[in-house]
Amino acid sequence: MLKKLAMVVMAVAVFAVTPLAATGKAEAAGKTEILVSAAASLKDSLDKIAVQYEKAHPNVDLVFNYAASGTLQKQIEQGAPADIFFSAGDKQMKALVDGGLITQNKELLKNQLVVVVPASSKAKLNTISLLTGASFKKVAVGQPESVPAGQYAQQSLTYKKIWDKLQGKLVFGKDVRAVLSYVETGNADAGFVYKTDALTSKKVKIALTVGSFAHKPINYPIGIVKGTKHEAEAKAFYSYLQTNAATSVFKSYGFSLY
């Protein structure tokens, strides 16, 4: 049965003392539990892929730790249990590779940065420079320190020379799904998310696709964590995510292949 460990954000101290709960349950049932630390923007596609993978591999339980890529990076650096890391940014994967914490790794997907507004919004937006206008009182972005989408948003706004001008309007989210939620609930008039996130919601609409020239490439690398205790099973799922069966799901959610 598919187990979803969504948005797990645990203190590093807890990781250092207590291994992830519930592993014993799966092991006792004769199943191997694979923990995938993945960017929040991958949730819908990975949940769907997991259903088909577990059906074909009944001895494997996939557990997902969805959060901001920077948060996941720090967790792994501090010894948090993980078998696979799936990042929404090259920076976070490179840090773990350079630290000797990732073995095999590969660029797999690409995405686009968009600005979303509530579905009922009448605001017009043909350039992100208009976010400085009176129609937009609150603009949501991911925390640039830990959320790749927030980093790309900051780069884009800096490129347009309006990052500093928007400081009084900015609302920061812990991950890209939090940003989406702010716009869905009307707590922000606009927000920077990935195209794939925008397509999951009927409560928002895409007002603008941000030019790729304004920010670094949005790549999604995947890697096997060096400390995995289930190397064979982790490698098997890592390889499966690169097959047509999996990539067709990613593409159906708006991702493109690297």
C-alpha positions as CSV (number, residue, x, y, z in Angstrom):
1,M,0.0,0.0,0.0
2,L,1.3,3.4,-0.9
3,K,2.4,5.4,2.1
4,K,2.7,9.2,1.8
5,L,4.9,11.1,4.1
6,A,4.0,14.5,2.9
7,M,5.9,17.7,3.9
8,V,7.9,16.1,6.7
9,V,10.0,18.9,8.2
10,M,11.7,17.5,11.3
11,A,14.4,19.1,13.5
12,V,17.9,18.0,12.8
13,A,18.3,16.9,16.4
14,V,15.4,14.5,16.1
15,F,17.0,13.0,13.0
16,A,20.3,12.5,14.8
17,V,18.6,10.6,17.6
18,T,15.6,8.9,16.1
19,P,15.4,7.1,12.8
20,L,12.3,7.7,10.7
21,A,9.3,6.1,12.3
22,A,7.4,3.3,10.6
23,T,10.3,1.6,8.9
24,G,10.0,-1.3,11.2
25,K,6.4,-1.9,10.2
26,A,7.2,-2.2,6.5
27,E,10.3,-4.4,7.2
28,A,8.2,-6.7,9.5
29,A,5.7,-7.1,6.7
30,G,8.4,-8.4,4.4
31,K,8.6,-5.2,2.5
32,T,11.6,-2.8,1.8
33,E,10.8,0.8,2.5
34,I,12.4,3.3,0.2
35,L,12.4,6.9,1.4
36,V,12.4,9.5,-1.3
37,S,13.2,13.1,-0.3
38,A,11.6,15.1,-3.1
39,A,10.9,18.7,-4.0
40,A,7.3,19.7,-3.1
41,S,6.5,20.4,-6.8
42,L,7.0,16.7,-7.6
43,K,4.2,15.5,-5.3
44,D,1.4,14.9,-7.7
45,S,3.5,13.2,-10.4
46,L,5.5,11.0,-7.9
47,D,2.4,9.9,-6.0
48,K,0.9,8.7,-9.3
49,I,4.2,7.0,-10.3
50,A,4.4,5.3,-6.9
51,V,1.0,3.6,-7.3
52,Q,2.1,2.0,-10.6
53,Y,5.6,1.1,-9.2
54,E,4.3,-0.5,-6.0
55,K,1.7,-2.5,-8.0
56,A,4.6,-4.0,-10.1
57,H,6.9,-4.3,-7.0
58,P,4.7,-5.5,-4.1
59,N,7.7,-6.0,-1.9
60,V,8.6,-2.3,-1.9
61,D,6.9,0.5,0.0
62,L,7.7,4.0,-1.3
63,V,7.6,6.8,1.4
64,F,7.9,10.4,0.3
65,N,9.4,13.3,2.3
66,Y,8.1,16.4,0.3
67,A,9.6,19.7,1.2
68,A,11.7,22.6,-0.2
69,S,14.9,21.2,-1.9
70,G,17.1,23.3,0.3
71,T,15.4,21.9,3.4
72,L,15.9,18.4,2.2
73,Q,19.5,19.1,1.4
74,K,20.1,20.3,4.9
75,Q,18.3,17.2,6.3
76,I,20.5,14.8,4.4
77,E,23.7,16.8,5.3
78,Q,22.7,16.4,9.0
79,G,22.2,12.6,8.7
80,A,18.5,12.3,8.0
81,P,17.5,9.0,6.6
82,A,16.9,9.0,2.8
83,D,17.5,6.7,-0.1
84,I,16.9,9.0,-3.0
85,F,17.0,12.8,-3.4
86,F,15.0,14.5,-6.1
87,S,15.8,18.2,-6.2
88,A,14.1,21.1,-8.0
89,G,17.5,22.8,-8.4
90,D,21.0,22.0,-9.4
91,K,22.5,24.0,-6.5
92,Q,21.1,21.6,-3.8
93,M,22.2,18.5,-5.6
94,K,25.7,19.9,-6.3
95,A,26.1,20.6,-2.7
96,L,25.4,17.0,-1.7
97,V,27.5,15.6,-4.5
98,D,30.4,17.9,-3.6
99,G,30.0,16.7,0.0
100,G,30.3,13.1,-1.0
101,L,26.7,12.3,0.1
102,I,25.3,11.4,-3.3
103,T,26.5,8.5,-5.5
104,Q,24.8,8.2,-8.9
105,N,23.0,11.3,-10.1
106,K,21.4,12.6,-13.3
107,E,19.5,15.6,-14.6
108,L,16.0,14.3,-15.4
109,L,13.4,17.1,-15.8
110,K,12.9,20.7,-16.6
111,N,10.2,23.2,-15.6
112,Q,9.0,26.7,-16.1
113,L,8.5,29.6,-13.7
114,V,5.1,31.3,-13.9
115,V,3.2,34.0,-12.0
116,V,-0.2,32.8,-10.9
117,V,-3.2,34.9,-9.7
118,P,-6.5,33.9,-8.2
119,A,-8.8,32.4,-10.8
120,S,-11.3,35.3,-10.3
121,S,-8.6,38.0,-10.6
122,K,-9.1,40.8,-13.2
123,A,-5.6,42.0,-12.9
124,K,-3.6,42.2,-16.1
125,L,0.1,41.2,-16.1
126,N,2.2,41.2,-19.3
127,T,5.5,41.8,-17.4
128,I,6.5,41.1,-13.8
129,S,7.4,44.8,-13.5
130,L,3.7,45.5,-13.1
131,L,3.8,43.7,-9.7
132,T,4.9,47.0,-8.3
133,G,1.5,48.4,-9.1
134,A,-1.5,49.0,-6.8
135,S,-3.4,45.9,-8.1
136,F,-0.9,43.7,-6.3
137,K,-0.8,44.3,-2.5
138,K,0.8,40.9,-1.6
139,V,3.2,38.9,-3.8
140,A,4.1,35.3,-2.7
141,V,7.5,33.8,-3.3
142,G,9.3,30.8,-1.8
143,Q,12.0,31.5,0.7
144,P,15.1,32.1,-1.5
145,E,17.4,30.6,1.0
146,S,15.8,27.1,0.8
147,V,13.2,27.1,-2.0
148,P,14.6,26.9,-5.6
149,A,11.4,28.5,-7.0
150,G,12.0,31.4,-4.6
151,Q,15.6,31.7,-5.9
152,Y,14.4,31.8,-9.5
153,A,11.8,34.4,-8.6
154,Q,14.4,36.5,-6.8
155,Q,16.7,36.2,-9.8
156,S,13.9,37.3,-12.2
157,L,12.8,40.2,-10.0
158,T,16.4,41.3,-9.6
159,Y,16.9,41.1,-13.4
160,K,14.0,43.5,-13.7
161,K,15.4,45.7,-11.0
162,I,12.3,45.5,-8.8
163,W,13.3,43.0,-6.1
164,D,14.1,45.8,-3.6
165,K,11.0,47.7,-4.6
166,L,8.8,44.7,-3.8
167,Q,10.1,44.0,-0.3
168,G,7.1,45.5,1.5
169,K,4.7,43.3,-0.6
170,L,6.5,40.0,-0.4
171,V,5.0,37.0,1.5
172,F,7.4,34.1,1.8
173,G,6.4,30.4,1.6
174,K,8.3,27.4,3.0
175,D,8.0,25.7,-0.3
176,V,6.4,26.2,-3.7
177,R,3.1,24.5,-2.6
178,A,2.8,27.0,0.3
179,V,3.1,29.8,-2.3
180,L,0.4,28.3,-4.4
181,S,-1.8,28.0,-1.3
182,Y,-1.4,31.7,-0.5
183,V,-2.7,32.6,-3.9
184,E,-5.5,30.0,-3.8
185,T,-6.8,31.4,-0.5
186,G,-6.5,35.0,-1.4
187,N,-3.7,35.7,1.0
188,A,-1.6,36.9,-1.9
189,D,-2.6,38.6,-5.1
190,A,0.1,36.9,-7.1
191,G,2.7,34.2,-6.6
192,F,5.7,32.7,-8.3
193,V,5.3,28.9,-8.8
194,Y,6.3,26.3,-11.4
195,K,4.0,25.7,-14.3
196,T,3.5,22.2,-13.1
197,D,2.1,23.5,-9.8
198,A,-0.2,26.0,-11.5
199,L,-1.7,23.2,-13.6
200,T,-2.8,21.2,-10.5
201,S,-5.1,24.0,-9.2
202,K,-8.4,25.2,-10.5
203,K,-8.3,28.1,-8.0
204,V,-5.5,30.0,-9.8
205,K,-4.7,30.9,-13.4
206,I,-1.3,31.6,-15.0
207,A,-1.0,35.3,-15.6
208,L,2.5,35.2,-17.0
209,T,5.3,32.8,-17.9
210,V,8.6,34.3,-16.7
211,G,11.2,34.5,-19.4
212,S,13.9,31.8,-19.0
213,F,16.6,34.5,-19.7
214,A,15.8,36.1,-16.4
215,H,16.8,33.2,-14.1
216,K,19.0,30.2,-14.0
217,P,17.8,27.0,-15.8
218,I,15.1,25.1,-13.8
219,N,16.5,21.6,-13.7
220,Y,15.4,18.6,-11.6
221,P,18.3,16.3,-10.9
222,I,17.9,13.0,-9.1
223,G,20.5,11.1,-7.1
224,I,21.0,8.1,-4.8
225,V,22.0,9.0,-1.3
226,K,25.3,7.4,-0.3
227,G,24.0,6.3,3.1
228,T,21.1,4.2,1.8
229,K,20.7,0.9,3.5
230,H,18.7,-0.5,0.5
231,E,21.1,0.2,-2.4
232,A,19.6,-2.4,-4.8
233,E,16.0,-1.2,-4.3
234,A,17.0,2.4,-4.4
235,K,18.9,1.9,-7.7
236,A,15.9,0.0,-9.1
237,F,13.5,2.9,-8.4
238,Y,16.1,5.5,-9.6
239,S,16.3,3.6,-12.9
240,Y,12.5,3.3,-13.1
241,L,12.1,7.0,-12.9
242,Q,14.0,7.3,-16.1
243,T,11.8,4.9,-18.1
244,N,9.1,5.9,-20.5
245,A,6.5,4.6,-18.0
246,A,7.6,7.2,-15.5
247,T,8.6,10.1,-17.8
248,S,5.2,10.0,-19.5
249,V,3.6,10.7,-16.1
250,F,6.0,13.6,-15.5
251,K,5.2,15.0,-19.0
252,S,1.4,14.7,-18.3
253,Y,1.9,17.0,-15.3
254,G,3.7,19.6,-17.4
255,F,7.4,18.7,-16.9
256,S,9.7,18.4,-19.9
257,L,12.6,16.0,-20.1
258,Y,16.1,17.3,-19.7
